[in-house]
Amino acid sequence: MDKVLGDKIPEFNKKQAGGGNVGLSGASFSLGDHRSKFEILVIILVAVVIIGGMELTLHILKVPQYVLPKPSLIITALFTEWKFMWPHILITLYELLTGFAIGASIGFVLAAVITQFPFVEKIVTPYILLLVTTPMLALVPLLILRFGFGSEPRIIAIALASGPMVMINAATGFRRVDLAKIALARSFGASTLQIFTKIRIPMAMPMIIVGLMVGSIFGLLTAVGAEMVGGAEGLGNRLTYYSALIRMPQFFSIILILAFMGISIYVFFFWLGKKWASWEA
Amino acid sequence: MLTCRARLTARSLLRIPRICNIISELALVRRESHNVSIMEKAARNSGSGVARAVKMAIRDASKFYQTRSGAVHALDNVSLDVREGEFLCILGPSGCGKTTLLWSMAGLHTLSSGDITLGNEKITKPHPEIAMIFQDANLLPWRNLIKNIELPFELKRRAPDRARINMLLERVGLTGFENKFPRELSGGMQQRASIVRSLSVDPSVLLMDEPFGALDAFTRDEMNLLIQEIWMETKKTIAFVTHSISEAIFLADRVAVMSARPGRIAEIYDIDIPRPRSIDIQTQPDFIKRILDIKSRIEHGRGAKLAIT
């Protein structure tokens, strides 16, 4: 009898709504949900029209190269100069990954620990806000004085920029405790550590991923900015270098590379969110 | 045989038009009380039901909550026995401390004074023999159904008892839904999954905290039937918290009625309706009389309170 009941009850698919997402991911997580082939085609078409239009307009109006180079020239520069740009890409990536790894780990651990102690959280939060709102780029000249022109000052700046972002978002996630779920785990004899790994972290996961996404984008901004301020390597440095020489196609191909890096970061965390935090959407 | 016939007459008497109602009810009451005594004697003679051993004992349990606006007295000297294999319903208005009592029995709350024992063991923390079923199913939304059900095993670092889980899933009609996520299941299915989760570790005591409160009336009836069947099959000791009088009477061997602020046991009713009980019995005069009895007891307690304030 009960088996029949089970079969009768329809499935409750809640796929239609993308709303109710958290924080900054709200718009982004639902952006890439279900796209038909037609929509993808239109998106590509728009890109072709814009790039082709630019090429044509710049050609007809005879806009000089130092004002705005033609897309074809930018692409050509990307290929011909690739071997000179590649080491700089690696350096920026290295700085970004190292700085972000340090910042994100510290931010995550701090968030996890601090949210367990409301008093500590209240004391620490204003200082974290200070770190979030102050542009860490401002510290780079100071850091260069202390650490020289290597990648250390940039890594520190990236960590300082991304860490608080991760922390503040992860803390929001950890603060959303569902006491009933914790009681459930406890009623089955869960230890404090198990409650943390099986309940608290998964529950905070959507916000943690948002924090990682925002933090890494902030890290990229800071990386490029810091390279522009000082030092002789990295993509930010290349931007100042090429613009000083008025080599605009090369300049724009660097921007293209940076845009690609930003999009890749976004897509990666989008995928991660789908994998680990889709239950909330 | 004799009891049956007496009941039938009582029932047919009630069908007489309204003017006769009072007389017939009086008759019914008299006959009922007569019946009860006969049944109780029968039960005593056969040795079932009445003289059951005590499974969990609550002694002088008191609980104060510290809130910003001062201390709240949630439980006041509650003493209650849960007998081996019985279905006990704890009934009371919202805020009467019945959930506090149940959570204390589960070892999830500590008492301010008094103690709760399971056999000879004092309950101060969750006990493996006791499983809790929560309001709104309480499934973890990031795990699919089977992963939710295997959670207790995972927490105890044991391999899940697949055979038992599959048997239980089959029993509640959830076979084939193992890979669904909670949001893809209806409220009733979620609660059935949570019942499977609790039973999978084979506890001897099942504590249920208003498990069907959020379900619609039809699903609730289904669930009540299901839990009655499961109880009759498994012989678990069940303590079931509810604020629905009819649900309590339908399910329980005994109904403990609690009064509010501070929570006390006001009265304990024996419900000797034979099992299996069908949903239809809820419309029978005897059942309704029991509801009115308990209702008047609760309202009486509340009325006295209102008169004071």
Chai-1 contact restraints between the chains, C-beta under 6 A:
chainA,res_idxA,chainB,res_idxB,connection_type,confidence,min_distance_angstrom,max_distance_angstrom,comment,restraint_id
A,D2,B,V172,contact,1.0,0.0,6.0,A-B,restraint_1
A,D2,B,G173,contact,1.0,0.0,6.0,A-B,restraint_2
A,D2,B,L226,contact,1.0,0.0,6.0,A-B,restraint_3
A,K3,B,G173,contact,1.0,0.0,6.0,A-B,restraint_4
A,L5,B,G173,contact,1.0,0.0,6.0,A-B,restraint_5
A,G6,B,G173,contact,1.0,0.0,6.0,A-B,restraint_6
A,G6,B,L174,contact,1.0,0.0,6.0,A-B,restraint_7
A,I9,B,S186,contact,1.0,0.0,6.0,A-B,restraint_8
A,I9,B,M189,contact,1.0,0.0,6.0,A-B,restraint_9
A,E11,B,E184,contact,1.0,0.0,6.0,A-B,restraint_10
A,F12,B,E184,contact,1.0,0.0,6.0,A-B,restraint_11
A,F12,B,S186,contact,1.0,0.0,6.0,A-B,restraint_12
A,N13,B,E184,contact,1.0,0.0,6.0,A-B,restraint_13
A,K14,B,R183,contact,1.0,0.0,6.0,A-B,restraint_14
A,A180,B,F134,contact,1.0,0.0,6.0,A-B,restraint_15
A,A180,B,N138,contact,1.0,0.0,6.0,A-B,restraint_16
A,A183,B,L108,contact,1.0,0.0,6.0,A-B,restraint_17
A,L184,B,N138,contact,1.0,0.0,6.0,A-B,restraint_18
A,R186,B,P126,contact,1.0,0.0,6.0,A-B,restraint_19
A,S187,B,A106,contact,1.0,0.0,6.0,A-B,restraint_20
A,S187,B,P126,contact,1.0,0.0,6.0,A-B,restraint_21
A,S187,B,M132,contact,1.0,0.0,6.0,A-B,restraint_22
A,F188,B,P152,contact,1.0,0.0,6.0,A-B,restraint_23
A,F188,B,L155,contact,1.0,0.0,6.0,A-B,restraint_24
A,G189,B,P126,contact,1.0,0.0,6.0,A-B,restraint_25
A,A190,B,L155,contact,1.0,0.0,6.0,A-B,restraint_26
A,Q194,B,L155,contact,1.0,0.0,6.0,A-B,restraint_27
A,P202,B,W142,contact,1.0,0.0,6.0,A-B,restraint_28
A,W279,B,P141,contact,1.0,0.0,6.0,A-B,restraint_29
A,W279,B,W142,contact,1.0,0.0,6.0,A-B,restraint_30
